[in-house]
Structure formats: structure tokens, C-alpha cells
Amino acid sequence: MDSHDLSLVHTGTVIEETKLTLEQLCDACGVQTDWVVSLVEESIIEPQEDTEGERSLWYFSGASLVRVRSALRLQRDLGVNLAGIALAFDLIEELDNLRAQLKKMRHD
């Protein structure tokens, strides 16, 4: 991803196929790498690993970018800690699943 593509990320265009490095993800969200690593440890985001020789590199999808930005807003605006952010995302996913099931039942 070049600097032009990264500027698209800053303006709100998320391309799912794009792979962001840890550094690019941090730059796009304005956060420190330690915080993103904490999100990975809490299973809030999941990196794709690519091994080059003895070194393992993390890459992140556009969905991870959206989740990091959402997590940042939860922490900054509401004071939610990492465990609370993980719980909030789990509950949102469960709500989305229930809505999809309800929608399917209404159409059947």
C-alpha cells in the first residue's frame, strides 16, 4: 500500500482486500503499536500472519481498521476498557446475528 492508498484510508474509504501493516494501521488510526497489540491479545482484532524467514509479520484487513477506530471511540469517548470493548463487539455481533435471523424468518 502506498501513501496515496493510505490517504484514502484516512478519508474513510476502506478497501477490504487491502492488507495494512501494523505500522500503517497505527498511522491510519493515530494510535501506538502497543495499543493495537493489546487489541489483538483481547481478540478484538485478528491479524493475518505472513512469515518471512524467521520473522513473522502481521497484516490487517479493512475490517480491522474499522474495529480499531470503533474501539478507540469506545475507549476515548466512553472510557470503556479493553475487556469492555471486546464484550461490546461480541454483543453487537450477536445482535446483528439475531437481526439477520429475524429478517430471514419474516421473509419465510
Secondary structure, 3 states (H helix, E strand, C coil): CCHHHHHHHHHCCCCCCCCEEHHHHHHHHCCCHHHHHHHHHCCCCCCEEEEECCEEEEEECHHHHHHHHHHHHHHHHHCCCHHHHHHHHHHHHHHHHHHHHHHHHHHC
